Amino acid sequence: MSEAGKTTEYVKTIRKVLSAALTRAMREELITRNVARLVELPSDSETKKEVVPWRSDEILRFLEASRSDRLHAAYLLLVLYGIRRGELLGLRWQDVSVHSRELHIRQQLTGVGRQTLIGPLKTKTSRRNLPIVTPLLHALQEHYEEQKARGITSDLVFTTNSGAPIDPKNFTRSFQRFCKRHELRVITIHNLRHTQATLLMRLGVPARTIQLILGHSRITTTQEIYQHSDNEAQREALQLAEHHLLPQDNTTQTVRPRSLVRFIDSNGSCQNGCHQRKNPTLWSGSTSGASTGTLTLDLFLGKEAL
């Protein structure tokens, strides 16, 4: 925070507007210099709040609590895919291809004042195809049947109870209320992207693959900003070093790190017998002009005994 309780981003915006006005005044020879350009602001590294992603147990608690929620499929997309809020709310049924089991990210929904607008994606690389894992497929199928039963015919996958687009700020408030209701540590929706990137990194997924999943334009963004190390990861890393370098006492029980991932086989069934939701009638989806080069990573978060 800067002076008078304003954030640095807010002050930067004010300075940008003021600088533009003073530059215009210089061109009209009303002033001799633009003093706004002389103002020094703290660097982002000094003011940016540290991001603390959810731990493994927090992710599992969130997924378990969301099973009976109307937005269960949306929450799965946030956690499993690290999808942006605007991309999630702008997702259309025509972007969900059941036949090829692909999700096509093609647009985003943004809030401007009291209006919600459909617009282009953040960057060129945000346009991407993602494989639909089995638990998400079942959740989307169930969500489709529920929407149909309510008489909602919107092209958008996620809507309000009346079938209108969901305001991004209202969606954020709903997410935060959900976390508080289930006694989960409240984080921002954007921080779920940090959570997903950190999780995939810990699972040994290559940075390039993580970049493609999240739709980053630069791999350095994935490596430097969206990956975090927590105490659990550090403990597991040091245990690996300990077992590799130091003599082990046979009487000491080796602790097996908790794994968050269950891989789904080519037939769409969980190898470890994960929970299967009911399988309603499939809807007909289209590829919406999907491009080639789809990722094949097929992951699902689930509990596994120590």
WOMOCOR-V318215 format. One record per backbone hydrogen bond with DSSP energy under -1.0 kcal/mol. NH is the residue of the N-H (numbers start at 1). CO is the residue of the C=O. Records with the same first field share a line. If there is no record, write none. Layout:
NH: CO / CO
//
This chain:
2: 6
5: 2
6: 3
11: 7
12: 8
13: 9
14: 10
15: 11
16: 12
17: 13
18: 14
19: 15
20: 16
21: 17
22: 18
23: 19
24: 20
25: 21
26: 22
27: 23
28: 24
29: 26
30: 25
37: 34
38: 35
39: 36
46: 43
47: 43
48: 44
59: 55
60: 56
61: 57
62: 58
63: 59
64: 60
65: 61
66: 62
69: 66
72: 69
75: 71
76: 72
77: 73
78: 74
79: 75
80: 76
81: 77
83: 77
88: 84
89: 85
90: 86
91: 88
93: 155
95: 92
96: 93
97: 102
102: 97
103: 130
104: 95
105: 128
108: 119
109: 86
110: 117
112: 115
115: 112
117: 110
119: 108
127: 124
130: 103
132: 101
137: 133
138: 134
139: 135
140: 136
141: 137
142: 138
143: 139
144: 140
145: 141
146: 142
147: 143
148: 144
149: 145
150: 146
151: 148
152: 147
157: 91
160: 164
163: 160
171: 167
172: 168
173: 169
174: 170
175: 171
176: 172
177: 173
178: 174
179: 175
180: 176
181: 177
182: 178
183: 180
184: 179
192: 189
193: 190
195: 191
196: 192
197: 193
198: 194
199: 195
200: 196
201: 197
202: 198
203: 199
204: 201
205: 200
210: 206
211: 207
212: 208
213: 209
214: 210
215: 211
216: 211
223: 219
224: 220
225: 221
226: 221
234: 230
235: 231
236: 232
237: 233
238: 234
239: 235
240: 236
241: 237
242: 238
243: 239
244: 240
245: 241
246: 242
252: 249
262: 300
264: 298
265: 269
268: 265
271: 263
273: 270
302: 260
//
